[in-house]
Each structure stands twice: as C-alpha cells, then as structure tokens.
Amino acid sequence: MKKKRKMIAVLAIYLENSYQTRVMEGIFAQCQRYDYDVVVFAPLVQSIHSDKEYLSGEWNIYSLINFDKFDGVIVTALPMHANGNAPIYHKLVEMVKKKCHKKVVSIDLPFDGSETAYTNDRKAFYEITEHVYHVHNCRNVYFLNGFPDQDVCKERLSGYRDFLTEHDLPFDENKVFAGDFWYDSGEQLAERICAGELAVPDAVICASDHMAVGLMNRLIRHGIKVPEQVVVTGYDATKESVINDTTLTTYEPANAVTAEEAVNLLHAAIDQGEPEIEPVHTVNTNLRLGDSCGCHCDPEYLQNRIRRSLYNVNSYIKSMQKDASVDISELLDSYLFENLVSVSGSRQCIYEIYKNAHILRPYKDFYMCLREDWMDTDTSMIDGYPERMRLVLHSKSATDWEDTQGISFTPNDPAGERSFYTEEMLPELFEEREEGTVFYFSPVHFAEQTLGYAVLTAELSQERKLDYVFHNWVRNVNNALEMMRVRGKIETKSEIDAMTGLYNRRAMENKLEGIRQFGKGKILLTLVADLDGLKYINDTYGHHEGDYAIKALAEALAECTTSNEIGIRSGGDEFILLGVGEYTEDDVDEKVARIESLCAKKGGEAKKSYEVSVSIGYCLARLRDDTNVDLLIEVSDQRMYEVKREHHKTRAS
C-alpha cells in the first residue's frame, strides 16, 4: 500500500569508500525498520580532492537542501573533515546552523555541537595492539594517529594506551605521531625512519589504512622489509588493504552499528514515545589479517574483497554471481561521452543522456534537473541554485536497454519536462510510495560552475550503493553539458550579426528547419526591409552615419519582432523578418507601419540631417511540406523594391 513516510536527510561525501558504504548500510537498515525514507546529499569526490574549484562545485549540492522538508538530519562528518577543505567544511557548518531547525545527529565527529554517535574505536585499537604485542612480540611500537584534537583520534589512541596500562607496559609520547589519515602521513613517517631521524621500530600501528599503505610501501622502497623488520597495521578494512602488493593487516570497524544508533537518536526526537529498535546489524568486527604483520589473509575474505574491488568483471562471472549492476568496462564500452558530444544540440544531448541512463542499473528512477538558463555561458552560478529548476529528464527503472524503448521521450517533446520551485528539491520526494526509498542527490557542474543536479532512487533494501560507475557516468554527463554550452556560445556568436545584434543569414538557414517543423499548418510571414538612400547618406555624411541608419532600422525591426518571429540582417542594409502564426494582412500592415514610424522617430530624435526611411515588402502563405520559403522571400523582396520605387518617386517629386 502506498503511503507518505517520514524522511531523513543524510549529508555524506564520496559514497564509494568503505567507511561510507558501511555507514549507509546501517542507516538504510535501521530506516527500513522504522519505515523512513532516506535522502542522501553527497559530493562524488573526496574532501581532499586537489582541484579546489571542482571540489567547490561538488560541495554546492549541500546548498540545495531545504531542511524544513525533513524530519531529521544525519551528517557523516568524519570523512568531510580533512586537510585542504577546512574553509568549505566550516561553510557547511555555518549553513546548517543558519538553515536547519531540525535535530541533527553526527557520526564519529561532532558537527557544531550536534549529538554524536561514535564507533567503538577504543575497543578496536585495544585488539590491534594486543595482536601486535602478544602474537608478534613487538615492544618498540609507534602509533601513527590522525588529527590529535579530534575525539575519534583520541579514542583510537586511548585503545592503544588501555592495552599498555593493563599490561604494565610504558607509554612513550614520543612514539605517537600526528597524521591526516592519508597516504602522505605514512610516507612522511617512513622517510624519517629511513633517514635515521627515528629508530626503526618493531611495529607501527596506524589509525587508517591509507596511512598504513603509504608507510609500508615507502619502507619497502627504501629496503626495509615488512613484516620481517617492521610490522604494520591499519584500520578501516578498505579495498586498498587487500589489493596492495603486500596485503595489510587491518580492522573492520562496526560503522554500520554506529549508523543504526545515529538513526535511533533521531527516532527518539521524531517519534517521541515510540519504542526504540535496537541495532541488529551483523558485522564481523575483528581483525582482518594480512601479510603486513606476518599473518596471512583469509582466502575467502580476500577473494570477496578483490571481487568487490574489480571495475571490470567478465560477463560470464557476473552471470554466475547474478549481479545486475554495470561495471566500469560496460560504461567504457558504451562510448557514452562520444555519443553525448556527437549530437547537434542541447535537446539532443539531453535525449542521449536519457538513452544511456540504463547504464546506471539497477535503480528505480533517475532524474536530472538543470538551471533553466544552463546553456547561457554569460550567466554564472557558483553558490547555491536559482529560484526555479527544470526537470529535463526522468528515466524509469530498467533492467536492460530494451525496457527503455517503451518510454515516450523525444528530443523535441521530452516526457515530463517541467519547471518547479527549487525549494521543493524534487516534487517526487513527497509522493506516496509502497516501500521505503533512498534518493541520492548528486551535483551536476563543470569546475565551480553549477548546472544542476542528478537524482537516483533505489529501494532501501537494494544492496548496491552509488559507486565508481555512477561517479564516472556523471562526470561524462558534466563534460558533455559543458561542451554543449561552449558549442552553443560559439554557434550563437557565429549566427549573430556583430553590428546589429540580429541573426545573420547563416542563422536564418539553420532556423528555417525549426520553422518548417513547428510552424506547419500555420501562416508563414516573410518580410523584407531595405533602408532607403543609404548610398546618399554614406556619400554625403560619411559611413559612420550610414552605420547609424542601419542600426536604427535593426532596432526598429527588433522592437517589432514577437516571440514567434526572428529578425535577420541578410546583408548590407537589407533585413528579413520570418514568423509563424495566424496572421492577417491587417496585422502585418500594422507591423510595417510601426517599423516605418520607429525608423523615422529614431532619426528625428537623434536630430539627423537626413531621413531614416525604410521600404518593406511581405508575403503571407499557409506553411505546408511543399512550401518554398526561399521563393516567398524572393516574392517579398520584389514587393519591397516596388515600394522602394514608389518612395523614390515621392522624394523626386
């Protein structure tokens, strides 16, 4: 039965990594039990991304959130806070403080004083230290931590100290080093050891896998054997821990359980008085052994992690695994980018995006919303989104390409395309649904320039989360949209007459196709206008005055051109107006009289010594498949010259 559910907003980042995957599993599992919907807002890159403009464009997705529409908010703050992104992170903190009046719960790192659910890192690091000391008999042990002021880092160090205290072993502050959770920190510590600045330890316990891999590989490069000379351990059970040349001994934390507890903290505020559901997520939270400590990786665990890490899986193997998802090889083989940029215009590009949405399977719905002026390269939007957005495509669930063929969508008449107020984020969010759903909101941008956002929906129970395929699919779309914008700007400039700002003859030829297609059955107006006495003005007053007269006629024509018409400077002082509608001769005679009047008025107001006068001829005809537009323009041109001769006789007399 369909029903409206309470909705949890989740502010996350880079959903591909192991930590976020576990967190999302816990959030989704617990929200299923409470029958909540989940809406995830997430940049697709890590917070330490080197291109700051691109990172800013990614983080802008958070500014879309209308917190009033949600019942509670969860922030996965820990992976957001890393070196190089502090200003953006603090900007996010200020935004939430200013705009959010709902309960906020953070995971593993406090977020502006919010209630925080913590993973039990203390217990984990006690067990890691116990393994290093008892199994491998290490005594001179270094501890490479993260940021010393973060609670999560204090807890990890406390687990190490707890073991030492319990076993009457000395704690040496000089053997604890600060890092940033990334490869660089491990490499820097390794360099100090290899340079002789620090004694070679028996073991190094690292607070993250990335630091451990960086340390281990740099030690090996300098000839220090791991684990024979130095035992190395990590934390997080990332895919890097198993695909590194030397597999890493690490620890898989209970992040899913922590995420379930975070949902419970929200539940207590959202459904006050309702019974709490205890976290029941089954997570094996013990050590994952590898070669880096001298133990060996469990073959089944190793095989499973490597399989999940593969971007290119043989189709036969995939069929044996009954996996309906797409891997990176299928994305590459689709020639998505080539297909997107080979089209002739923006609407065709959107249509091609729609046709290739099946690559994202499995999913329920895919939406793409763009700024209404996204093709305008002269308009910039870096912070936030405009008041209104336009839904440019909606692709429904499809397990294969054939399933998409029955959906009505054409480049000229896109199904469901509509504008909506941005504060709604996506109108479909608030519909009734039969089952709990997750909505993933991801940014669509180029560098820091915001174009819009994409929304992918799935059942909360669906195992597959956003991954490398989605990330790179969106990158292809981003680049293709920007190419359309640049191409549109170039084409616009090539179709605009520099002097008058009207279309040129090239543009007229291009737009005639659209006129023939959309004006069929209506009355076609072809109007030709030519300045009177241009040679006299040039010879008597100079070419700059002749240019003024040409511009005056162009301005008059532009002022009299309606939305169903286009004005063209076809060459020199000759202009064409084309339109489709339900014209009568009286309508056009009135338009001609207004153009003549405006020309005379502009010359008079500028106090010119000459008259700005125009001769105009026109033709009206019902537009059909066999209508010869060029012939109608020629007829209009002949009538214009008849008028010009009459004007000449009048001036001569």
C-alpha positions as CSV (number, residue, x, y, z in Angstrom):
1,M,0.0,0.0,0.0
2,K,1.3,3.4,-0.9
3,K,1.9,5.8,2.0
4,K,3.8,9.0,2.8
5,R,6.8,8.4,5.1
6,K,8.9,10.5,7.3
7,M,12.2,11.5,5.7
8,I,15.8,11.6,7.0
9,A,18.3,13.8,5.2
10,V,21.9,12.4,5.1
11,L,24.8,14.7,4.4
12,A,27.6,12.5,3.2
13,I,30.6,12.6,0.8
14,Y,32.3,10.2,-1.6
15,L,30.0,7.2,-1.1
16,E,32.4,4.8,-2.8
17,N,34.8,4.4,0.1
18,S,34.5,1.6,2.7
19,Y,33.6,3.8,5.6
20,Q,30.7,5.4,3.9
21,T,29.5,2.1,2.5
22,R,29.2,0.6,5.9
23,V,27.6,3.8,7.3
24,M,25.0,3.8,4.6
25,E,24.2,0.1,5.2
26,G,23.5,0.9,8.8
27,I,21.4,3.9,8.1
28,F,19.3,2.1,5.4
29,A,18.8,-1.0,7.5
30,Q,17.5,1.0,10.6
31,C,15.4,3.3,8.5
32,Q,13.8,0.3,6.9
33,R,12.8,-0.9,10.4
34,Y,11.3,2.4,11.2
35,D,9.8,2.7,7.7
36,Y,11.5,6.0,6.9
37,D,12.6,7.3,3.6
38,V,16.3,8.5,3.2
39,V,17.5,11.4,1.1
40,V,21.3,11.5,0.6
41,F,23.1,14.6,-0.5
42,A,26.7,13.8,-1.4
43,P,29.6,15.1,-3.5
44,L,31.1,12.4,-5.6
45,V,34.7,13.2,-4.7
46,Q,36.8,13.0,-1.6
47,S,37.2,16.1,0.6
48,I,41.0,16.2,-0.2
49,H,40.4,16.5,-3.9
50,S,43.2,18.6,-5.4
51,D,41.1,20.7,-7.7
52,K,39.6,23.2,-5.4
53,E,37.2,24.7,-8.0
54,Y,35.9,21.3,-8.9
55,L,35.6,20.4,-5.2
56,S,33.6,23.6,-4.6
57,G,31.3,22.7,-7.4
58,E,30.7,19.3,-5.8
59,W,30.1,20.7,-2.3
60,N,27.5,23.1,-3.7
61,I,25.0,20.2,-3.6
62,Y,24.5,20.9,0.1
63,S,23.1,24.3,-0.6
64,L,20.2,22.7,-2.3
65,I,18.8,21.2,1.0
66,N,15.6,22.5,2.3
67,F,15.9,21.3,5.9
68,D,12.3,22.2,6.7
69,K,11.1,19.4,4.4
70,F,12.9,16.7,6.5
71,D,12.2,15.2,9.9
72,G,15.8,14.9,10.9
73,V,19.4,15.1,9.7
74,I,22.4,12.8,9.9
75,V,25.9,14.1,9.0
76,T,28.8,11.8,8.2
77,A,31.2,14.4,9.3
78,L,34.4,12.4,9.7
79,P,35.3,11.9,6.0
80,M,34.3,15.5,5.3
81,H,37.0,17.0,7.6
82,A,40.5,16.6,6.1
83,N,43.4,18.8,5.2
84,G,42.7,21.3,2.4
85,N,39.0,21.6,2.7
86,A,38.6,23.3,6.1
87,P,37.0,26.5,4.7
88,I,34.3,24.6,2.8
89,Y,33.7,22.4,5.8
90,H,33.2,25.3,8.1
91,K,31.0,27.0,5.5
92,L,28.8,23.9,5.6
93,V,28.7,24.0,9.4
94,E,27.5,27.7,9.3
95,M,24.9,26.8,6.6
96,V,23.4,24.0,8.7
97,K,23.5,26.2,11.8
98,K,21.6,29.0,10.0
99,K,19.1,27.0,8.0
100,C,18.4,23.8,9.9
101,H,15.9,23.8,12.7
102,K,15.5,20.0,12.9
103,K,17.5,17.6,15.1
104,V,21.0,16.9,13.7
105,V,23.0,13.8,14.6
106,S,26.6,13.3,13.6
107,I,28.6,10.1,13.2
108,D,32.1,9.8,14.6
109,L,32.8,13.5,14.7
110,P,30.9,16.3,16.4
111,F,29.2,18.7,14.0
112,D,28.5,22.1,15.6
113,G,27.6,20.7,18.9
114,S,25.2,18.0,17.5
115,E,24.6,14.8,19.3
116,T,27.1,12.3,18.0
117,A,27.1,8.5,17.6
118,Y,30.6,7.0,17.9
119,T,32.1,3.8,16.6
120,N,33.8,1.9,19.4
121,D,37.4,2.6,18.1
122,R,38.8,2.2,21.6
123,K,38.0,-1.5,21.7
124,A,39.3,-2.0,18.2
125,F,42.7,-0.4,18.9
126,Y,43.0,-2.4,22.1
127,E,42.6,-5.6,20.0
128,I,45.1,-4.3,17.3
129,T,47.7,-3.5,19.9
130,E,47.1,-6.9,21.6
131,H,47.8,-8.7,18.4
132,V,51.0,-6.7,17.7
133,Y,52.3,-7.3,21.2
134,H,51.1,-10.8,22.0
135,V,51.2,-12.6,18.6
136,H,54.2,-10.8,17.1
137,N,56.1,-10.0,20.3
138,C,56.7,-6.4,19.3
139,R,57.9,-4.0,22.0
140,N,59.2,-0.9,20.3
141,V,55.8,0.2,18.8
142,Y,55.0,3.5,17.1
143,F,51.4,4.9,16.8
144,L,50.6,7.0,13.8
145,N,47.4,8.8,14.6
146,G,45.1,11.3,12.8
147,F,44.3,14.8,14.0
148,P,45.2,15.0,17.7
149,D,42.3,17.3,18.6
150,Q,39.6,15.1,17.1
151,D,37.6,12.9,19.5
152,V,37.8,9.9,17.2
153,C,41.6,10.1,17.2
154,K,41.7,10.4,21.0
155,E,39.6,7.3,21.3
156,R,41.9,5.3,18.9
157,L,45.0,6.4,20.9
158,S,43.1,5.5,24.2
159,G,42.6,1.9,23.0
160,Y,46.4,1.7,22.4
161,R,47.1,3.1,25.8
162,D,44.5,0.9,27.5
163,F,46.4,-2.2,26.5
164,L,49.7,-0.8,27.6
165,T,48.3,0.2,31.0
166,E,46.5,-3.1,31.5
167,H,49.8,-5.0,30.8
168,D,52.1,-2.6,32.8
169,L,53.9,-1.5,29.6
170,P,55.3,2.0,29.4
171,F,53.6,4.7,27.2
172,D,56.0,6.9,25.4
173,E,54.5,10.2,24.0
174,N,57.5,10.5,21.6
175,K,56.3,7.3,19.8
176,V,53.0,8.9,18.9
177,F,52.8,10.9,15.7
178,A,50.1,13.1,14.2
179,G,48.8,12.5,10.7
180,D,45.9,13.3,8.4
181,F,44.6,9.8,7.6
182,W,46.0,10.0,4.1
183,Y,49.0,8.2,2.3
184,D,51.2,11.3,2.7
185,S,51.4,11.0,6.5
186,G,52.6,7.4,6.3
187,E,55.2,8.2,3.7
188,Q,56.5,11.1,5.8
189,L,56.9,8.9,8.8
190,A,58.7,6.3,6.7
191,E,61.1,8.9,5.3
192,R,62.0,10.0,8.9
193,I,62.7,6.3,9.8
194,C,64.7,5.6,6.6
195,A,66.7,8.8,7.1
196,G,67.8,7.7,10.6
197,E,65.9,10.5,12.3
198,L,63.9,7.9,14.1
199,A,64.9,4.4,15.2
200,V,63.5,1.6,13.2
201,P,60.5,0.3,15.3
202,D,59.3,-3.2,15.7
203,A,55.8,-2.2,14.6
204,V,53.7,0.8,13.5
205,I,50.0,0.9,14.4
206,C,48.3,3.3,12.0
207,A,44.9,4.9,12.6
208,S,43.9,4.4,8.9
209,D,44.6,2.0,6.1
210,H,45.7,4.8,3.8
211,M,48.5,6.0,6.2
212,A,49.5,2.3,6.7
213,V,49.7,1.6,3.0
214,G,51.7,4.8,2.4
215,L,54.1,3.9,5.3
216,M,54.5,0.3,4.3
217,N,55.2,0.9,0.6
218,R,57.7,3.7,1.3
219,L,59.6,1.5,3.8
220,I,59.8,-1.4,1.3
221,R,61.0,1.0,-1.4
222,H,63.9,2.0,0.9
223,G,64.8,-1.6,1.6
224,I,63.2,-2.1,5.0
225,K,61.3,-5.4,4.9
226,V,57.7,-5.6,6.0
227,P,56.9,-7.6,8.2
228,E,60.3,-9.1,8.8
229,Q,61.8,-5.8,10.1
230,V,58.7,-3.7,10.8
231,V,55.1,-4.9,11.4
232,V,52.5,-2.5,10.0
233,T,48.7,-2.4,10.8
234,G,45.9,-0.2,9.6
235,Y,42.3,0.5,10.3
236,D,39.1,0.6,8.2
237,A,39.4,-2.6,6.1
238,T,39.5,-0.6,2.8
239,K,39.8,-2.3,-0.6
240,E,43.4,-0.9,-0.7
241,S,44.3,-3.2,2.2
242,V,43.8,-6.3,0.1
243,I,44.8,-5.1,-3.4
244,N,48.2,-3.7,-2.2
245,D,51.2,-5.7,-3.2
246,T,51.7,-6.5,0.5
247,T,48.2,-7.2,1.9
248,L,47.6,-5.1,5.1
249,T,46.5,-6.3,8.5
250,T,43.6,-4.1,9.3
251,Y,40.4,-3.9,11.3
252,E,36.8,-3.7,10.1
253,P,35.0,-1.3,12.4
254,A,31.4,-1.5,13.4
255,N,30.4,1.6,11.4
256,A,27.0,0.1,10.4
257,V,26.0,-0.4,14.0
258,T,27.1,3.2,14.8
259,A,24.9,4.4,11.9
260,E,21.9,2.4,13.3
261,E,22.5,4.1,16.7
262,A,22.5,7.5,14.9
263,V,19.1,6.7,13.4
264,N,17.9,5.8,16.9
265,L,19.0,9.2,18.2
266,L,16.9,10.8,15.5
267,H,14.0,8.4,16.1
268,A,13.8,9.5,19.8
269,A,13.2,13.1,18.6
270,I,11.0,12.3,15.6
271,D,8.7,9.7,17.1
272,Q,8.7,10.6,20.8
273,G,7.3,7.9,23.0
274,E,7.6,5.2,20.3
275,P,9.7,2.2,21.2
276,E,13.3,2.1,20.0
277,I,14.5,-0.7,17.8
278,E,17.9,-2.0,18.9
279,P,20.6,-2.1,16.2
280,V,20.7,-5.7,14.9
281,H,23.2,-5.2,12.0
282,T,25.5,-8.2,11.8
283,V,29.1,-7.0,11.4
284,N,32.2,-9.1,11.9
285,T,34.4,-6.5,13.7
286,N,37.5,-8.5,14.3
287,L,41.0,-8.2,12.8
288,R,41.4,-8.8,9.0
289,L,44.8,-10.4,8.9
290,G,47.3,-9.7,6.1
291,D,50.9,-10.1,5.1
292,S,52.0,-6.8,6.7
293,C,52.1,-8.4,10.2
294,G,53.3,-11.8,9.2
295,C,49.9,-13.5,9.3
296,H,48.1,-14.4,6.1
297,C,44.8,-13.1,4.8
298,D,41.7,-15.4,5.0
299,P,41.3,-16.7,1.4
300,E,37.5,-16.3,1.4
301,Y,37.7,-12.7,2.7
302,L,40.5,-11.9,0.2
303,Q,38.6,-13.3,-2.7
304,N,35.4,-11.5,-1.7
305,R,37.1,-8.1,-1.3
306,I,39.1,-8.4,-4.5
307,R,35.9,-9.3,-6.4
308,R,34.1,-6.3,-5.0
309,S,37.1,-4.1,-5.9
310,L,37.1,-5.1,-9.6
311,Y,35.9,-2.5,-12.1
312,N,35.9,-4.9,-15.0
313,V,34.2,-8.3,-14.4
314,N,33.9,-11.0,-17.1
315,S,30.2,-11.2,-18.2
316,Y,30.1,-15.0,-17.5
317,I,31.4,-14.4,-14.0
318,K,28.8,-11.7,-13.5
319,S,26.1,-14.0,-14.6
320,M,27.2,-16.6,-12.1
321,Q,27.1,-14.0,-9.4
322,K,23.6,-13.0,-10.5
323,D,24.7,-9.4,-10.5
324,A,22.5,-7.0,-12.5
325,S,24.8,-4.0,-11.9
326,V,27.1,-2.4,-14.5
327,D,30.8,-2.4,-14.1
328,I,33.3,0.2,-15.5
329,S,34.0,-1.9,-18.6
330,E,30.4,-1.6,-19.7
331,L,30.5,2.1,-19.1
332,L,33.6,2.5,-21.2
333,D,32.3,0.2,-23.9
334,S,29.1,2.3,-24.2
335,Y,31.1,5.2,-25.7
336,L,28.9,7.4,-23.6
337,F,30.9,10.6,-24.0
338,E,31.3,10.2,-27.7
339,N,27.6,9.7,-28.1
340,L,26.8,12.7,-26.0
341,V,29.1,15.2,-27.8
342,S,28.3,13.9,-31.3
343,V,24.7,15.3,-31.2
344,S,23.7,18.5,-32.9
345,G,22.2,20.5,-30.0
346,S,21.3,20.7,-26.3
347,R,18.0,18.9,-26.6
348,Q,19.6,16.0,-28.5
349,C,22.2,15.8,-25.8
350,I,19.6,15.5,-23.1
351,Y,17.9,12.8,-25.1
352,E,21.2,10.9,-25.4
353,I,21.7,11.2,-21.6
354,Y,18.3,9.7,-21.2
355,K,19.0,6.8,-23.6
356,N,22.2,6.0,-21.6
357,A,20.7,6.1,-18.1
358,H,20.2,2.3,-18.3
359,I,24.0,2.1,-17.6
360,L,23.2,3.1,-14.0
361,R,21.1,0.0,-13.4
362,P,19.8,-1.3,-11.1
363,Y,17.7,1.7,-10.0
364,K,14.1,2.7,-9.6
365,D,14.1,6.2,-11.1
366,F,16.7,8.6,-12.5
367,Y,16.0,12.4,-12.7
368,M,18.2,15.2,-14.0
369,C,17.3,18.8,-13.1
370,L,19.1,21.7,-14.7
371,R,19.1,25.5,-14.4
372,E,16.6,27.0,-16.8
373,D,19.4,29.1,-18.3
374,W,22.1,26.3,-18.2
375,M,23.0,26.9,-21.8
376,D,23.7,30.6,-21.2
377,T,27.5,30.8,-20.7
378,D,27.2,34.5,-19.8
379,T,25.3,33.6,-16.7
380,S,27.4,32.3,-13.8
381,M,26.2,30.4,-10.7
382,I,28.8,29.3,-8.2
383,D,27.0,29.4,-4.8
384,G,23.5,27.9,-4.5
385,Y,20.8,27.3,-7.0
386,P,18.3,29.6,-8.8
387,E,14.7,30.1,-7.6
388,R,13.4,27.6,-10.2
389,M,14.9,24.4,-11.7
390,R,13.8,22.4,-14.7
391,L,13.4,18.7,-14.7
392,V,14.8,17.8,-18.1
393,L,14.5,14.0,-18.0
394,H,13.1,11.2,-16.0
395,S,14.1,7.6,-16.7
396,K,12.1,4.8,-15.0
397,S,13.5,1.6,-13.8
398,A,15.0,-0.6,-16.5
399,T,17.0,-3.9,-16.2
400,D,18.2,-3.7,-19.7
401,W,18.2,-1.3,-22.7
402,E,15.1,-2.9,-24.3
403,D,13.0,-1.9,-21.3
404,T,13.6,1.8,-22.0
405,Q,12.2,1.7,-25.5
406,G,8.6,2.0,-24.5
407,I,9.0,5.2,-22.6
408,S,7.8,8.3,-24.5
409,F,10.7,10.7,-24.9
410,T,11.8,12.6,-27.9
411,P,14.3,15.4,-28.3
412,N,11.6,17.9,-29.2
413,D,8.9,16.7,-26.8
414,P,10.5,15.3,-23.6
415,A,8.2,13.4,-21.4
416,G,7.5,15.1,-18.2
417,E,9.8,18.1,-18.7
418,R,8.7,20.9,-16.3
419,S,9.9,23.7,-14.1
420,F,9.5,23.7,-10.3
421,Y,10.5,25.8,-7.4
422,T,14.0,24.8,-6.2
423,E,12.9,24.7,-2.6
424,E,11.0,21.5,-3.5
425,M,14.3,19.9,-4.5
426,L,12.3,17.3,-6.4
427,P,8.5,17.2,-6.3
428,E,8.5,13.4,-6.4
429,L,10.1,13.3,-3.0
430,F,6.7,14.0,-1.4
431,E,4.7,11.4,-3.2
432,E,3.2,8.3,-1.6
433,R,5.3,5.1,-2.1
434,E,4.7,1.5,-1.5
435,E,8.2,0.9,0.1
436,G,11.0,2.8,1.7
437,T,13.2,4.5,-0.8
438,V,16.6,6.2,-0.9
439,F,17.1,9.3,-3.1
440,Y,20.7,10.1,-4.0
441,F,21.2,13.8,-4.9
442,S,24.5,14.4,-6.7
443,P,25.9,17.7,-8.3
444,V,25.9,18.4,-12.0
445,H,28.5,21.0,-12.7
446,F,31.7,22.0,-14.6
447,A,34.5,23.1,-12.3
448,E,32.8,25.5,-9.9
449,Q,30.0,26.4,-12.3
450,T,26.8,24.8,-11.1
451,L,24.5,23.5,-13.8
452,G,22.0,21.4,-11.7
453,Y,21.9,18.0,-10.1
454,A,21.0,14.4,-10.7
455,V,18.8,12.2,-8.5
456,L,18.9,8.4,-8.5
457,T,16.4,6.4,-6.5
458,A,16.5,2.8,-5.2
459,E,14.9,0.6,-2.6
460,L,16.4,0.8,0.8
461,S,16.9,-2.9,0.7
462,Q,19.0,-2.8,-2.5
463,E,22.5,-4.0,-1.8
464,R,24.3,-1.8,-4.4
465,K,25.0,1.8,-3.5
466,L,26.4,4.6,-5.5
467,D,29.7,3.6,-7.0
468,Y,32.5,4.2,-9.4
469,V,30.3,3.7,-12.4
470,F,27.8,6.3,-11.3
471,H,30.6,8.7,-10.4
472,N,32.2,8.5,-13.9
473,W,28.8,8.4,-15.7
474,V,28.0,11.8,-14.1
475,R,31.5,13.1,-15.0
476,N,30.8,12.2,-18.6
477,V,27.5,14.0,-18.5
478,N,29.1,17.1,-16.8
479,N,31.7,17.4,-19.5
480,A,29.2,16.8,-22.3
481,L,26.8,19.5,-21.0
482,E,29.7,22.0,-20.7
483,M,30.7,21.1,-24.3
484,M,27.1,21.8,-25.4
485,R,27.3,25.2,-23.6
486,V,30.6,26.1,-25.3
487,R,29.4,24.9,-28.6
488,G,26.2,26.9,-28.2
489,K,28.1,30.0,-27.4
490,I,30.3,29.6,-30.5
491,E,27.3,28.9,-32.7
492,T,25.5,31.8,-31.2
493,K,28.4,34.2,-31.9
494,S,28.7,32.7,-35.5
495,E,24.9,33.3,-36.0
496,I,24.8,36.9,-34.7
497,D,25.4,40.0,-36.8
498,A,28.1,41.9,-34.9
499,M,26.8,45.4,-35.9
500,T,23.1,45.0,-35.2
501,G,22.8,42.0,-32.8
502,L,20.2,40.4,-35.1
503,Y,20.6,36.9,-36.6
504,N,22.7,36.6,-39.8
505,R,22.0,34.7,-43.0
506,R,23.7,31.6,-41.6
507,A,21.4,31.6,-38.6
508,M,18.3,32.0,-40.8
509,E,19.2,28.9,-42.8
510,N,19.6,26.9,-39.5
511,K,16.4,28.2,-38.0
512,L,14.3,27.5,-41.2
513,E,14.3,23.8,-40.3
514,G,12.6,24.5,-37.0
515,I,10.2,26.9,-38.6
516,R,9.2,24.3,-41.1
517,Q,8.8,21.7,-38.4
518,F,6.9,23.6,-35.7
519,G,5.0,26.1,-37.9
520,K,3.4,23.5,-40.2
521,G,-0.2,24.4,-40.9
522,K,0.2,28.0,-39.7
523,I,0.6,31.2,-41.7
524,L,4.2,31.9,-42.6
525,L,5.2,35.6,-42.8
526,T,8.2,36.6,-44.9
527,L,9.0,40.3,-44.6
528,V,11.9,42.0,-46.4
529,A,13.0,45.5,-45.3
530,D,15.7,47.7,-47.0
531,L,17.0,51.1,-45.9
532,D,16.2,54.0,-48.3
533,G,19.0,56.2,-49.6
534,L,22.0,54.5,-47.9
535,K,24.4,55.5,-50.6
536,Y,23.3,59.1,-50.3
537,I,23.8,59.1,-46.5
538,N,27.3,57.4,-46.9
539,D,28.4,59.8,-49.7
540,T,27.1,63.0,-48.0
541,Y,27.5,62.4,-44.3
542,G,30.1,59.5,-44.1
543,H,29.9,55.8,-43.5
544,H,29.6,56.2,-39.7
545,E,26.2,57.9,-40.4
546,G,25.3,55.1,-42.8
547,D,26.0,52.7,-40.0
548,Y,23.8,54.6,-37.6
549,A,20.9,54.4,-40.1
550,I,21.4,50.6,-40.5
551,K,21.4,50.2,-36.7
552,A,18.3,52.4,-36.4
553,L,16.4,50.1,-38.8
554,A,17.7,47.0,-36.9
555,E,16.5,48.4,-33.6
556,A,13.1,49.2,-35.1
557,L,12.8,45.7,-36.5
558,A,13.8,44.1,-33.2
559,E,11.2,46.2,-31.3
560,C,8.5,44.9,-33.6
561,T,9.6,41.2,-33.6
562,T,7.5,39.0,-31.4
563,S,8.3,35.6,-29.7
564,N,7.2,33.6,-32.8
565,E,9.4,35.7,-35.1
566,I,13.1,36.1,-35.9
567,G,14.8,39.2,-37.3
568,I,17.7,38.8,-39.7
569,R,20.3,41.1,-41.2
570,S,20.7,39.3,-44.6
571,G,23.4,41.7,-45.8
572,G,24.3,45.3,-46.1
573,D,21.1,47.4,-45.4
574,E,18.7,44.5,-46.1
575,F,16.8,42.8,-43.4
576,I,14.3,39.8,-43.2
577,L,11.7,39.0,-40.6
578,L,10.3,35.5,-40.5
579,G,7.3,34.4,-38.4
580,V,4.6,31.8,-38.0
581,G,1.2,32.4,-36.5
582,E,-2.4,33.3,-37.5
583,Y,-1.5,36.5,-39.3
584,T,-3.9,38.7,-41.3
585,E,-2.9,41.3,-43.8
586,D,-4.2,44.0,-41.4
587,D,-1.8,42.6,-38.7
588,V,1.2,42.8,-41.0
589,D,0.3,46.2,-42.4
590,E,0.2,47.5,-38.8
591,K,3.6,46.0,-38.2
592,V,5.0,47.6,-41.3
593,A,3.6,51.0,-40.3
594,R,5.2,50.7,-36.9
595,I,8.6,49.8,-38.3
596,E,8.4,52.8,-40.6
597,S,7.3,55.0,-37.8
598,L,10.1,53.8,-35.4
599,C,12.8,54.4,-38.0
600,A,11.6,58.0,-38.7
601,K,11.4,58.6,-34.9
602,K,14.9,57.4,-34.2
603,G,16.3,59.7,-36.9
604,G,14.3,62.6,-35.7
605,E,15.2,62.1,-32.0
606,A,18.9,62.0,-33.0
607,K,18.4,65.2,-35.0
608,K,19.9,63.8,-38.1
609,S,20.2,65.9,-41.2
610,Y,18.8,63.0,-43.2
611,E,15.6,60.9,-43.0
612,V,15.8,57.3,-41.8
613,S,13.4,55.7,-44.1
614,V,12.7,52.1,-45.0
615,S,11.0,50.1,-47.8
616,I,9.2,46.9,-46.8
617,G,7.6,44.1,-48.8
618,Y,6.0,41.0,-47.4
619,C,4.2,37.8,-48.3
620,L,1.8,35.5,-46.3
621,A,1.2,31.8,-47.1
622,R,0.0,28.7,-45.3
623,L,3.0,26.6,-44.4
624,R,3.0,23.1,-45.8
625,D,5.5,20.4,-46.5
626,D,6.0,21.6,-50.1
627,T,6.1,25.3,-49.2
628,N,9.1,27.0,-50.9
629,V,10.3,29.5,-48.3
630,D,13.1,30.9,-50.4
631,L,10.5,31.7,-53.2
632,L,8.3,33.5,-50.7
633,I,11.3,35.6,-49.5
634,E,12.1,36.4,-53.2
635,V,8.5,37.5,-53.7
636,S,8.7,39.7,-50.6
637,D,12.0,41.1,-51.9
638,Q,10.3,42.0,-55.3
639,R,7.4,43.7,-53.5
640,M,10.0,45.6,-51.3
641,Y,11.6,47.0,-54.5
642,E,8.2,48.1,-55.8
643,V,7.7,50.1,-52.5
644,K,11.3,51.5,-52.8
645,R,10.5,52.8,-56.4
646,E,7.4,54.4,-55.1
647,H,9.4,56.1,-52.2
648,H,12.0,57.2,-54.8
649,K,9.2,58.8,-57.0
650,T,7.8,60.5,-53.9
651,R,11.1,62.0,-52.9
652,A,11.9,63.1,-56.5
653,S,8.6,64.9,-56.8
